[in-house]
Amino acid sequence: MAEGSGSAGEKPSGDRVPDAKRRPYRASRALLGLMALSIGGIAVAVGIRSRGEAFTHLKDVAAARAEPIVEITAPMARSGTVTLELPGRLEAYSRAPLFGRVSGYVAKWNADIGSRVKAGDVLAEIEAPDLDQQLFQAQSDLANAQANEALADITNQRYQALLPNATVSRQSADEKAADLAAKRAIVRSQQANVARLQALAQYKRIVAPFDGVVTTRNTDLGALINAGSAAGGELFVVSDTSRLRLYVSVPQSFLASIKTGTAAELSVPERPGKAYAAKVETASGAIDPSTGTMRTQLVVDNKDGELVPGSFASVHFDITGGDGTLSVPASAVIFDRGGLQIAVVDASGVVAFKKILIARDLGNVVEVASGLAPTDRVVQNPPDDLLEGDHVRVVVDRPPVVPAASTRQQPKNKS
């Protein structure tokens, strides 16, 4: 009994926990572990989903950026008139470079650059002593030949008078007649030589061939003149500036619209806001194969002397076009191995290339003769790497480009 009571009254050791108290503690630890696992799983799921969404977004962005972004425009149907502007060069209507025809020295000159002269005015005088001596010698030779001719004529007359009486032989009479003919030929030769030198002596005076302005003087007092030498350049240049020639290179596509008699206007940089009337006078009649243009000449009235020969001018033509002609911006035209093309976009954003034929080039706008439809959506500035069948993204649908035309303001001052 003592043992039993002793066993019953024995206290539990301090290192051991009863099972009833251990069970709640173990349950709490399991619950915390389960919660940690759940939170970790949720975090992993959220991370995977975020990465998936980010990847999808990047994929969409890359796909969007892979599609070229283009601006498109519609072809413009043009009618009425447009203004064609071309560069031109003004030249004197008549221009005469004057050279020295005789060798010598400049004795004096009477006209400087800018001087207005009349036809026949003496511009300079040349002192040519060599020519004077040649003329004196030729005149002496002529006098000698004339004296010989006179003696041969008298001798021939005497022989012809004695021939009927058989005083002289027929042979002698014929010889005297032939000698007279030879002497007369020598006289004519000497006369021609004297006339040549006299005509050449007239060139000792440099005269103006027509009314005009001295635009060049390349000589001075005492200057040596070498006639016929490569070193002998022009002494003076006289230009008639009352009228001017205006030379313009007209592109082949505009030749049908710019004919003889076509009116035009020109302007020069030194007189802004002022226009001058011009008219087509003639054309070369042939196209320069290197430029594809024809040299065309216009005439301009310059009585006031406001226009200067040799200056640049901007020439304006009013060109009448056919109704319904389609035009596109010049930036839309593609020129490569396939020729002239334009890129068009259909409703689904797919690119197609169409070959075109240009009728006229108006600068920032070109007129298309064939290959373009009014409903085409034309790429305004096609990228260099754009290919047939590419998908593009249209960001702007621009209105048609209107050619620079009859809306140009006319200058207030007319000449």
C-alpha positions in Angstrom: 0.0 0.0 0.0 2.9 2.2 0.7 4.2 1.5 -2.7 0.9 2.2 -4.3 0.4 5.3 -2.5 4.0 6.2 -3.1 3.4 5.6 -6.9 0.2 7.6 -6.9 1.7 10.5 -5.0 4.9 10.8 -7.2 5.2 14.2 -9.0 5.8 14.3 -12.8 9.3 15.4 -13.9 9.8 19.0 -15.0 11.4 17.9 -18.4 8.4 16.1 -19.7 5.1 17.8 -21.0 1.8 15.9 -20.8 0.3 14.8 -24.2 -2.8 16.9 -23.6 -0.7 20.0 -23.6 1.4 19.0 -26.6 -1.5 18.5 -29.1 -2.6 22.2 -29.3 1.0 23.3 -29.9 1.5 20.9 -32.7 -1.7 21.9 -34.4 -0.7 25.6 -34.3 2.7 24.8 -36.0 0.9 22.8 -38.7 -1.5 25.6 -39.3 1.2 28.2 -39.6 3.1 26.0 -42.0 0.0 25.5 -44.1 -0.6 29.3 -44.2 3.0 29.9 -45.2 2.7 27.4 -48.0 -0.5 29.0 -49.2 1.0 32.5 -49.2 4.0 31.2 -51.1 1.9 29.5 -53.6 -0.2 32.7 -54.1 3.0 34.8 -54.5 4.4 32.3 -57.1 1.1 32.3 -58.9 0.9 36.1 -59.0 4.5 36.3 -60.2 3.9 33.8 -63.0 0.8 35.6 -64.0 2.6 39.0 -64.0 5.4 37.7 -66.0 3.0 36.2 -68.5 1.1 39.5 -68.8 4.4 41.4 -69.2 5.6 39.0 -71.9 2.3 39.3 -73.7 2.5 43.1 -73.5 6.0 43.1 -74.8 5.0 40.7 -77.6 2.2 43.0 -78.5 4.4 46.1 -78.4 7.1 44.3 -80.5 4.5 43.2 -83.0 3.1 46.8 -83.2 6.5 48.2 -83.6 7.4 45.7 -86.3 4.6 47.2 -88.5 5.8 50.4 -90.3 3.9 53.5 -89.4 2.8 55.4 -92.6 0.9 58.4 -93.6 -1.5 58.1 -96.5 -3.2 60.5 -98.8 -5.7 60.4 -101.6 -4.9 61.3 -105.2 -6.0 64.8 -106.2 -8.1 65.3 -109.3 -6.9 68.5 -110.9 -8.5 70.8 -113.5 -8.0 74.4 -114.6 -4.6 76.0 -114.7 -1.4 75.6 -112.7 1.7 77.8 -112.7 4.9 76.2 -113.9 8.0 78.0 -112.6 11.4 77.4 -114.4 14.8 79.1 -114.1 16.0 81.2 -117.0 18.9 83.3 -118.1 18.7 86.8 -119.7 20.9 87.7 -122.6 21.2 90.7 -124.8 19.0 90.4 -128.0 22.1 91.4 -130.1 25.7 91.1 -128.8 28.7 91.8 -130.9 32.3 91.1 -129.7 34.6 93.5 -131.7 38.2 92.3 -132.5 41.1 94.0 -134.1 41.4 93.1 -137.8 44.8 94.8 -138.2 48.0 94.6 -136.2 49.2 97.7 -134.5 48.9 99.8 -131.4 45.8 101.5 -129.9 46.1 105.2 -130.7 43.0 106.2 -128.7 39.7 104.8 -127.4 36.5 106.8 -127.1 34.0 104.6 -125.2 34.2 102.9 -121.8 32.0 100.2 -120.3 28.4 101.4 -119.8 28.7 104.0 -122.6 25.7 104.1 -124.9 26.7 104.3 -128.6 25.1 104.7 -131.9 25.7 102.6 -135.0 28.9 103.9 -136.7 30.4 105.6 -133.6 34.2 105.2 -133.5 35.1 103.2 -130.3 38.9 103.2 -130.9 41.6 103.9 -133.5 44.5 101.6 -134.2 47.9 102.9 -135.5 49.2 100.4 -138.1 52.4 101.6 -139.8 53.1 98.2 -141.3 49.7 98.2 -143.1 50.3 101.7 -144.3 53.6 100.7 -145.9 52.0 97.6 -147.5 49.3 99.8 -149.0 51.9 102.3 -150.4 53.9 99.4 -151.9 50.7 97.9 -153.5 49.8 101.3 -155.0 53.3 101.6 -156.5 53.1 98.1 -157.9 49.7 99.0 -159.4 51.2 102.2 -161.0 54.0 100.1 -162.5 51.6 97.5 -163.9 49.4 100.2 -165.4 52.5 101.8 -167.2 53.5 98.4 -168.6 49.9 97.8 -169.7 49.9 101.2 -171.5 53.2 100.4 -173.3 51.9 96.9 -174.3 48.7 98.4 -175.6 50.6 100.9 -177.9 52.9 98.2 -179.1 50.1 95.8 -179.9 48.2 98.6 -181.8 51.3 99.2 -184.0 51.8 95.6 -184.8 48.2 95.1 -185.7 48.4 98.1 -188.0 51.4 96.7 -189.8 50.1 93.1 -190.1 47.9 93.8 -193.2 50.9 95.0 -195.2 53.0 92.0 -194.2 55.5 94.3 -192.6 55.4 92.1 -189.5 54.7 88.4 -189.2 51.5 87.0 -187.8 53.5 85.4 -185.0 55.0 88.7 -183.8 51.5 90.4 -183.9 50.0 87.5 -181.8 52.8 87.7 -179.3 52.2 91.4 -178.8 48.5 90.8 -178.3 49.2 88.1 -175.7 51.6 90.4 -173.9 49.0 93.1 -173.7 46.5 90.6 -172.2 49.1 89.5 -169.6 49.8 93.1 -168.6 46.1 93.8 -168.2 45.8 90.7 -165.9 48.7 92.0 -163.8 47.0 95.4 -163.5 43.7 93.7 -162.3 45.7 91.7 -159.8 47.4 94.8 -158.4 44.1 96.7 -158.3 42.6 93.8 -156.2 45.6 93.9 -153.9 45.3 97.6 -153.4 41.5 97.3 -152.8 42.2 94.6 -150.2 44.6 96.7 -148.3 42.4 99.7 -148.5 39.5 97.7 -147.1 41.8 96.4 -144.3 42.9 99.9 -143.5 39.3 100.8 -142.7 39.5 98.4 -139.7 42.0 100.7 -138.1 38.8 102.3 -136.7 36.7 100.1 -134.4 33.1 101.2 -134.9 29.8 100.2 -133.2 27.8 97.9 -135.5 24.4 98.9 -134.0 22.9 101.1 -131.2 23.6 99.6 -127.8 25.7 99.7 -124.7 29.5 98.9 -124.4 29.5 96.1 -121.9 33.2 95.1 -122.2 36.4 97.0 -122.9 39.6 94.9 -122.9 42.1 97.4 -124.3 43.8 100.6 -123.4 46.0 103.3 -124.9 49.2 101.9 -126.5 48.0 98.3 -126.3 49.5 95.9 -128.9 47.0 94.4 -131.3 47.9 91.0 -132.8 45.4 90.4 -135.6 44.8 86.7 -136.2 46.7 85.6 -133.1 45.2 83.4 -130.4 46.3 86.0 -127.9 44.3 88.7 -129.6 41.0 88.8 -127.7 38.0 91.0 -128.1 38.6 94.7 -127.7 35.0 95.7 -127.1 31.6 94.1 -126.7 28.5 96.1 -127.8 25.1 94.8 -126.6 21.6 95.8 -127.7 19.7 95.7 -124.3 16.5 97.4 -125.5 15.2 93.9 -125.9 16.5 90.8 -124.2 16.4 87.1 -125.0 15.3 84.8 -122.2 16.5 81.2 -122.4 14.6 78.5 -120.6 15.0 74.7 -120.6 11.5 73.4 -120.8 10.9 69.7 -119.7 9.6 67.4 -122.4 6.3 66.8 -120.7 5.4 70.5 -121.0 6.3 71.1 -124.6 2.8 70.6 -125.8 1.6 73.4 -123.6 4.5 75.9 -124.2 4.5 76.9 -127.9 5.5 79.9 -130.0 3.5 82.9 -128.8 2.8 81.6 -125.3 2.8 84.4 -122.7 4.9 84.2 -119.6 6.1 86.4 -116.7 9.5 86.7 -115.2 10.9 88.1 -112.0 14.5 88.9 -110.9 15.9 88.8 -107.4 17.1 92.4 -107.5 13.5 93.7 -108.1 11.3 91.8 -105.7 7.6 92.1 -106.3 7.9 93.3 -109.9 7.0 91.2 -112.9 7.9 91.6 -116.5 6.0 90.3 -119.5 7.7 87.9 -121.9 6.6 85.8 -124.9 7.9 82.6 -126.4 9.7 83.5 -129.7 11.2 80.2 -130.8 12.6 76.9 -129.6 15.6 74.7 -130.6 13.3 72.0 -132.0 15.4 69.2 -130.3 15.5 67.7 -126.9 18.8 67.6 -125.0 19.2 63.8 -124.2 21.3 64.6 -121.1 18.6 66.8 -119.5 15.4 65.8 -121.2 14.6 69.5 -121.9 14.3 71.7 -124.9 16.0 75.1 -125.1 13.3 77.7 -125.5 13.8 81.4 -126.3 11.5 84.2 -125.1 11.7 87.9 -125.9 11.4 90.6 -123.2 10.9 94.3 -123.8 13.6 96.2 -121.8 13.2 99.8 -123.0 13.6 101.1 -119.4 16.8 99.2 -119.0 15.8 97.7 -115.7 16.8 94.1 -116.7 20.5 93.3 -117.0 21.9 90.8 -119.5 23.5 87.7 -118.0 21.2 87.8 -114.9 19.2 84.9 -113.5 15.4 85.1 -113.8 12.5 83.0 -112.6 9.9 82.4 -115.3 6.3 81.6 -114.7 4.0 79.9 -117.2 0.3 79.4 -116.7 -0.4 75.8 -117.9 -3.9 74.6 -118.7 -4.4 71.0 -117.7 -6.9 68.4 -118.6 -9.9 67.8 -116.4 -9.6 64.8 -114.0 -5.8 64.5 -114.1 -4.7 62.8 -110.9 -1.7 64.1 -109.0 0.2 62.9 -105.9 2.9 64.3 -103.7 6.4 64.0 -105.2 7.5 62.3 -102.0 5.2 59.4 -102.7 7.0 58.4 -106.0 9.5 55.5 -105.7 12.2 55.1 -108.3 14.1 51.9 -108.2 15.0 48.9 -110.4 11.3 48.4 -111.0 10.9 51.9 -112.5 8.5 54.6 -111.2 6.1 53.2 -108.6 3.8 54.2 -105.7 2.9 52.3 -102.6 -0.8 51.9 -101.8 -2.5 50.5 -98.7 -5.8 48.5 -98.7 -8.4 48.5 -96.0 -6.6 45.7 -94.1 -3.3 47.6 -94.0 -1.5 45.5 -96.6 0.9 47.3 -98.9 0.9 46.9 -102.7 3.1 48.6 -105.3 1.7 50.0 -108.5 3.7 51.2 -111.6 2.9 54.6 -112.8 3.7 56.9 -115.7 4.3 60.6 -114.9 2.7 63.1 -117.1 4.2 66.3 -115.7 6.4 67.2 -112.7 5.1 70.3 -111.0 7.8 70.4 -108.2 6.2 69.2 -105.0 3.4 67.5 -106.9 3.5 65.2 -109.9 0.7 64.4 -112.4 0.2 60.8 -113.1 -0.7 59.7 -116.6 -1.5 56.1 -115.9 -1.4 53.5 -113.1 -3.3 55.4 -110.4 -6.9 55.1 -109.4 -8.9 57.9 -107.6 -9.7 55.5 -104.7 -6.1 54.5 -104.0 -4.7 55.2 -100.6 -1.2 56.4 -101.4 1.7 56.2 -98.9 3.0 59.7 -98.6 6.6 59.0 -97.6 7.3 55.3 -98.1 10.2 53.9 -96.0 13.1 52.5 -97.9 12.6 48.9 -96.4 8.9 48.8 -97.3 8.1 45.6 -99.3 5.1 44.2 -101.2 2.6 42.5 -98.8 3.9 44.2 -95.7 1.3 45.1 -93.0 1.5 48.8 -92.0 -0.2 50.9 -89.4 -1.8 54.1 -90.7 -1.5 57.0 -88.2 -2.7 59.9 -90.3 -4.9 60.0 -93.3 -3.8 63.3 -94.9 -6.0 65.3 -97.4 -4.9 65.5 -101.0 -2.0 67.8 -101.8 -3.2 70.7 -104.1 -0.7 71.6 -106.8 0.7 75.1 -106.6 -1.5 76.8 -109.2 -3.5 79.7 -110.2 -3.9 81.0 -106.7 -0.5 82.6 -107.0 -0.8 86.4 -106.4 0.1 88.6 -109.3 2.7 91.3 -108.6 1.4 94.7 -108.2 3.8 96.4 -110.6 3.8 95.4 -114.2 6.3 96.3 -116.9 
